[in-house]
């Protein structure tokens, strides 16, 4: 599960589950999207690296995004969130 706080909606980095969100920019697949702070939580799949670690060595990229993940369709679906 990924909790996301877009930079344009927050004044300071949020906290959840007694953890500060990671500060960051969108990954390359989401180029043009505004930056955001995020907190990743592995609640459905055990993670030997820790529940709050961004990456899980037991889960491949396609499993994280879905085999049919289409970054352009994702950006189009959520474009209204990034309009001025």
N, C-alpha and C positions, 0 to 999 in steps of 0.2 A: 504494500500500500504506500502511496506517495502523497504526502501532504505538501501543498504548494502555496506559497504566498507571493504573488506578483509584486515586484518592487514598487509599481505605481500605486499600489493599494496599502502599503505599510510605511510607517515612519522608522521603525526599528526592527531588527531581526526577532521573529517570534520564537517562543518556546512551547514545547508540548512533551508530555511524558518526562518532565524534568530534563529535557534535552533542548539545546539551541539548534535551530534549523541551520543547515549548511548554506553558506552564502554562495551564490553562483549565477552563471549565465546559462542560457539555454544550450543544450548540446547541438552539434552541427546539423542534425536532422531537423531542428526547429529554427533554423537561421531566420532572423527577422522577428522572432518572437521577443517580447521584452524579457529582461532578466527576472529571476525570481530566487527566493530562498526556499529550500525544500528539506523535508525530513522523510527518509525512506524507512519503512518498518516492515520486516519480514514476519507476517502473521500467519500465512498459509503454508509456508515452506521453511523448514528448519535451516539455519544458516550457521555453519561452524565458525564464521568470522564475526558473528554477533548479530543480534536482532536488528540493530540500527545501522549496520554497515551497508553502504550503497550497493556493493556487488556481492553475489552469492556464487561461490565456485561450483555449487551443485545445480545451478540453473543456467541454461544456455540463453543466448540473445533472443532466439526465436520464442522461447518459452516466456521470456520477460515481456516481449512486445506482441506476441502472437505471430504465427507463421505468415499471416497475410497482412502484417502491419504495413501501412502505406503512409509515409511521412507527409506527402502532399495532401492526401485526403484528410489526415489529422489536422493539418494547418487550416484547410478549407472549412472543416467542421467547426473549428473554434476561432475562426477569424474575427467574429463579432466581439470576442473578448479583448481584442487588441486594436480595435478601431479607435481613432481619436475622436 
